[in-house]
Structures are given as structure tokens and as C-alpha cells.
């Protein structure tokens, strides 16, 4: 039988070909881009937020013809501006991938102009919507293929620090709190770094997962379903909860010092800490919260942090970890005598030595 189907469009590409391009260009509005985008993409909108609303209003209230005429003028003007500024120094061999919402007119217009200039520009088939479907599918499928080693330990044990040291030693690390821009507790908001949207968090996670080698262990910190306002995809959290554990054991005095370093912004803003502590009124009562606020205002940080650990964080963590990580009783135990870089380096080397043990090299 003769195949009469049309050949694949030479100006199209799919999400699996991302690595073949020098740059990914998102031509949607800045608002669309801020909510979520392909990791590493730059935003060169062909319509601004206001222009898109203007064109849409004319389309509904006047006529599609008038809207398309205005839209074409605006798109042409914006593409010209990008060519004169952001893209002015691109070489002849530059190869970009362009996308919009559905892989339609906005990205089509930009791609056409780039190809007419002489660049081998391609349009993402299906646009952002096809990319988003791929993200959702991969977040469901990929975790099952990974061999995770979950680093457990009471709050302030330095789990995130250990992940950083492991990464520096060449180990595979999945740092969910870094991707979520949050330290995973009621006081975990990062100063001057708001959390991404749920979709953008999932894009960052998708990008991190696709770079991992399933044949090697992946170290990840023990987490609950939520990190701040964001939700860890169910397939990943299920995989974490069923995985091998590593238990980081650190004395409470060391934990207090580590937490003071991690949350040093609160040391400079006791009133801001007080506002965060108000979230715990229902759990600990107004009298206790007021005492903690007074300790913060007085600068008695050792007492405050120690009480927070004993009365809030340790009981909550213990309840959660026992429920969700059944492999914890069999965990590889790492005892840290101090919070020094040398101590964390020794712990990291011990874990990496485990990878070479026959019993763990299955």
C-alpha cells in the first residue's frame, strides 16, 4: 500500500527534541510565561498582557476581522522589536524552538519570520498545551523508574546541607525544597523568593527528573505531600514513602545552631517571625505563642529555637515520619558530631561508599 500521508512539517518539532535547539522562545504574554513555561525558555511576547486583552475584546465585541487586523499589526511590531534587540546578535547557525499556547498563530508568525531570515527555527507542535501534557505524563511515570534514597532526620539536622554536599561530590540529588523555593515548614518561606506556581514547580521538577540516570541512586530529603503551598506529585511522594531511607542523627544543640544559620533572616526581623508564629496559635495556644514572640524580641534565640524543636517540630516530624516511611527502622544511620562542613563531608563520603557495597549495588 502506498503511504499517501503528508510528510512531517519541516518547521515543526516535538517536546522530545528540546535538546536539539540552541534556545527555546516562549512568545506568550508575560503573565502566561510567569505562571509556567518550558525550563530555560526566554519570553519574547508577540502580544503584551494588555494587547492580548485588547485584541480579545475587539474579537468579541466588534468583529474577528478587526481583531485580526489589529493583532497582526501588534505582532509585527513586537517581532520587529525583538529582532532589533534581544535577537540582534544571533549567528547564522542559531537554531531556536518557538511556542505559544496551542502552537498556533502567535508562534507560527514568529517562526515564519525567523525562517524567512534564514534561521532553522521550528515551532513546537501543539504548543504549551502539548508540553504540559508531557509534563503531567512524565511526573506520573518517571518516579517508578528511580532508585531513591530518602534522607530522614529531625528538623534542623542539616538534611538540605547534606544534599548539597552530596551534589558537590557528584551524587544524584533531587532537592525538592530548592525547586519549591521553600524550606518545608511553617517558617519555611524564603526572603525575597516567593514560591512558584504549582505548574511552574512541576515544570522545574520535570526538568530535574529527566536529567537523572535511573541506574544510579538519587538522594532526596524526606517530605510530606506539601512544601509550603505546593503539592508534591502523588507518584513521586508514593515512591519516596516506599523507598530506602538514610537517617541523619544530630544533637539538639547542633540543630539549634544550624537552624539559626538557616533562618538568620528572622534574627534580623523578630516581628516578621512573630507574624509567622501566629499560624501556630491553634496548635499551641496564645500564651505559648506570645512567649515565643517575647523570646524573639529579646533576642533569646537559643531558648526560642530549642522550645520550637521540643514542643512543635520534633513531635510533628516524628508522627509524620513513622506514618509515611516504613523503611526507616532499617535505615543507614549517620551520626554527625557537629555541624561543620567537615562533618557533612564525612557523612556524604560514607553514603557514597555505600553505593559501592555489593549489597546495595543491585
C-alpha positions in Angstrom: 0.0 0.0 0.0 1.3 3.5 -0.9 1.6 5.8 2.1 -0.2 9.0 1.0 0.1 10.7 4.4 1.8 14.1 4.2 5.4 14.3 5.3 6.1 15.8 8.7 6.3 19.6 8.6 9.9 20.7 8.4 9.1 23.8 10.6 7.8 21.7 13.5 9.3 19.8 16.4 8.0 17.9 19.4 8.9 18.1 23.1 11.3 15.2 22.9 13.6 17.3 20.6 14.2 20.1 23.1 17.9 19.3 23.4 18.4 19.8 19.7 17.8 23.6 19.9 20.1 26.4 21.0 17.2 28.4 22.6 13.6 27.9 23.4 11.4 31.0 22.9 8.0 31.5 24.6 6.0 34.1 22.7 3.0 34.1 25.0 2.3 37.1 27.2 4.4 37.8 30.3 1.5 36.7 32.5 1.3 33.3 30.8 5.0 32.9 31.0 5.1 33.8 34.7 2.6 31.1 35.5 4.6 28.4 33.8 7.0 27.8 30.9 9.4 25.3 29.4 12.5 25.3 31.7 15.2 27.5 30.2 12.9 29.3 27.8 13.1 33.1 27.3 10.0 35.2 27.0 9.7 37.3 23.8 6.0 38.0 23.7 4.3 38.9 20.4 1.5 40.4 22.4 1.7 42.1 25.8 -0.8 41.3 28.6 -2.8 44.4 27.7 -2.6 43.9 24.0 -3.9 40.4 24.2 -6.9 41.6 26.2 -7.5 44.4 23.7 -7.5 42.1 20.7 -9.8 39.6 22.5 -12.2 42.3 23.4 -12.4 43.6 19.8 -12.9 40.0 18.6 -15.9 39.5 20.8 -17.4 43.0 20.8 -16.6 44.3 17.2 -15.6 41.6 14.8 -13.0 38.9 14.2 -11.7 40.7 11.1 -11.0 43.9 13.0 -9.3 41.9 15.8 -7.1 40.0 13.4 -6.1 43.2 11.7 -5.1 44.9 14.9 -3.4 41.7 16.2 -1.3 41.4 13.0 -0.1 44.9 13.4 0.8 44.5 17.0 2.5 41.1 16.4 4.6 42.5 13.5 5.7 45.5 15.6 6.7 43.3 18.6 8.6 40.8 16.4 10.5 43.6 14.8 11.4 45.0 18.3 12.7 41.6 19.4 14.8 41.3 16.2 16.3 44.7 16.8 17.1 44.0 20.5 17.2 40.5 22.0 17.9 38.6 18.8 20.2 41.2 17.1 23.4 39.2 17.8 22.2 35.7 16.9 24.6 34.0 14.4 23.5 32.4 11.2 23.7 28.9 12.6 21.4 29.7 15.6 18.5 27.2 15.9 15.5 28.2 18.1 12.3 26.4 19.1 9.3 28.7 19.3 6.0 28.0 21.1 2.8 29.7 22.2 -0.4 28.3 23.8 -1.5 25.8 21.2 1.2 26.0 18.6 -0.9 28.3 16.5 -0.8 31.8 15.1 1.4 33.6 17.6 4.3 31.1 17.4 3.6 30.4 13.7 4.1 34.1 12.9 7.3 34.3 14.8 8.7 31.1 13.4 7.8 32.2 9.9 9.7 35.4 10.2 12.8 33.7 11.7 12.8 31.1 8.9 12.5 33.8 6.3 15.6 35.5 7.7 17.5 32.2 7.3 17.5 30.6 10.8 16.4 27.0 11.1 13.6 27.9 13.5 11.0 25.3 14.5 7.5 25.6 16.0 6.7 23.4 19.0 3.9 21.1 17.8 0.9 21.6 20.0 2.5 24.5 21.8 2.5 24.8 25.6 -0.5 22.5 25.9 1.4 19.6 24.4 4.3 20.4 26.7 2.1 20.5 29.7 0.6 17.1 28.8 4.1 15.6 28.6 5.0 17.0 32.0 1.9 15.5 33.6 2.5 12.1 32.0 6.2 12.0 32.9 5.6 13.0 36.5 3.3 10.1 36.7 5.6 7.6 35.0 9.2 8.6 35.8 9.3 8.2 39.6 8.7 4.5 39.4 11.9 4.1 37.5 14.1 5.8 40.0 16.0 4.3 43.0 15.6 6.8 45.7 17.5 7.1 49.0 15.4 9.3 51.3 17.4 11.3 53.8 15.4 11.5 57.1 16.2 13.4 60.2 14.6 15.7 62.7 14.1 19.4 61.8 17.5 21.2 61.8 19.5 18.0 61.2 21.0 19.6 58.1 19.3 17.3 55.5 19.4 20.0 52.8 23.0 20.7 53.6 23.8 17.1 53.2 22.1 17.0 49.8 24.2 20.0 48.7 27.4 18.3 49.8 26.4 15.1 48.0 25.7 17.0 44.8 29.1 18.6 45.1 30.6 15.1 45.3 28.9 14.1 42.1 25.9 12.2 43.6 22.5 12.5 42.0 20.3 14.8 44.1 16.7 15.8 43.9 16.3 18.9 46.1 12.5 19.4 46.3 12.7 22.4 48.6 15.1 24.2 46.3 12.7 23.6 43.4 9.7 24.8 45.5 11.6 27.8 47.0 10.6 26.8 50.5 12.2 25.1 53.5 9.2 22.9 54.0 8.0 24.1 57.4 5.6 26.8 58.8 8.6 29.1 58.9 10.0 28.0 55.6 9.2 30.9 53.3 12.4 32.2 51.8 13.0 36.0 52.0 12.7 37.7 48.6 12.0 34.4 46.9 8.2 33.7 46.5 7.2 30.2 45.7 6.5 29.4 42.0 3.0 28.4 40.8 2.1 24.8 41.1 2.6 24.3 37.4 6.0 26.0 37.4 7.1 23.9 40.3 6.1 20.8 38.3 8.0 22.1 35.3 11.1 22.5 37.4 10.6 19.0 38.9 10.1 17.5 35.4 13.3 19.1 34.2 15.2 17.8 37.2 13.8 14.2 36.8 14.5 14.0 33.1 18.2 14.6 33.8 18.6 11.7 36.3 20.2 8.4 35.5 17.8 5.6 36.7 20.8 3.3 37.1 22.3 5.4 39.9 20.8 6.2 43.3 19.0 9.5 43.8 19.2 11.3 47.1 16.1 13.2 48.2 15.0 14.7 51.5 12.0 13.3 53.4 9.0 15.4 52.7 5.3 15.4 53.3 2.8 16.0 50.5 3.1 19.7 50.7 6.1 22.0 50.6 4.7 25.4 51.6 1.7 26.0 49.3 2.8 23.5 46.7 1.9 19.8 46.4 4.5 17.1 45.5 3.0 14.9 42.7 1.5 11.8 44.1 3.5 9.3 42.1 6.7 10.9 43.4 5.6 11.0 47.0 4.4 7.4 46.9 7.8 6.4 45.5 9.6 8.3 48.3 7.4 6.8 51.0 8.2 3.3 49.8 11.9 3.8 49.3 15.1 3.0 51.2 15.9 5.5 54.0 19.0 7.2 55.5 18.7 8.6 59.0 20.7 11.7 59.9 21.2 11.9 63.6 22.4 15.2 65.1 22.4 16.5 68.7 19.8 19.1 69.6 22.4 21.8 70.4 23.9 21.4 66.9 20.4 21.5 65.4 19.7 24.8 67.2 22.9 26.3 65.7 22.1 25.0 62.2 18.6 26.4 62.3 19.9 29.8 63.5 22.1 29.9 60.4 19.4 28.8 58.0 16.8 31.2 59.4 19.1 34.1 60.0 16.7 36.5 58.3 14.3 36.1 61.2 17.1 37.1 63.6 17.0 40.5 61.8 13.2 40.6 61.8 11.7 39.3 65.0 8.3 41.0 64.2 8.2 39.0 60.9 8.9 35.8 62.8 6.0 36.7 65.2 3.6 37.0 62.3 4.6 33.6 61.1 4.3 32.1 64.6 0.6 33.3 64.7 -0.1 30.3 62.4 0.6 28.0 65.3 -1.9 29.6 67.7 -4.5 26.8 67.3 -1.8 24.1 68.0 -0.1 25.7 71.0 -2.4 28.5 72.3 -2.0 32.2 72.5 0.0 32.2 75.7 2.8 30.0 74.3 2.9 32.0 71.0 3.2 35.2 73.0 6.1 33.7 75.0 7.9 32.8 71.8 7.4 36.2 70.4 8.8 37.8 73.6 11.9 35.5 73.3 12.3 36.7 69.7 12.0 40.3 70.6 14.5 39.8 73.5 17.0 38.1 71.1 17.0 34.9 73.1 17.2 32.8 70.0 18.8 29.7 71.6 15.9 29.3 74.0 13.3 30.0 71.3 14.7 27.6 68.8 15.1 24.9 71.4 11.5 25.2 72.5 10.2 25.2 69.0 12.1 22.0 68.3 10.9 20.2 71.5 7.3 21.4 71.5 6.5 21.7 67.8 8.8 20.4 65.2 10.1 17.2 66.8 6.6 15.8 67.7 5.2 16.7 64.4 8.1 15.2 62.4 8.1 12.0 64.4 4.4 11.4 63.9 4.8 12.1 60.1 7.9 10.1 59.5 6.7 7.0 61.3 3.5 7.0 59.3 4.9 7.6 55.9 8.4 6.0 55.8 8.0 2.3 56.9 11.6 1.6 55.8 13.0 4.0 58.5 13.7 1.3 61.1 16.1 -0.3 58.7 17.8 2.9 57.6 21.5 3.5 57.3 22.3 5.7 60.3 24.6 8.7 60.0 25.7 10.4 63.3 27.0 13.9 63.0 29.1 15.1 65.9 29.0 18.7 64.7 27.5 21.0 62.1 30.9 21.8 60.5 31.5 21.4 56.7 34.0 18.6 57.5 31.3 16.6 59.4 28.9 16.8 56.5 31.6 15.9 54.0 32.4 12.8 56.1 28.7 11.8 56.1 28.5 12.3 52.3 31.6 10.2 51.7 30.1 7.4 53.9 26.9 7.4 51.9 28.8 7.3 48.6 30.9 4.5 49.9 27.6 2.6 50.5 26.9 2.8 46.7 29.9 0.6 46.1 28.9 -2.1 48.5 27.6 -5.2 46.8 24.5 -5.4 48.9 23.5 -2.0 47.7 24.5 -2.3 44.1 21.5 -4.3 43.0 
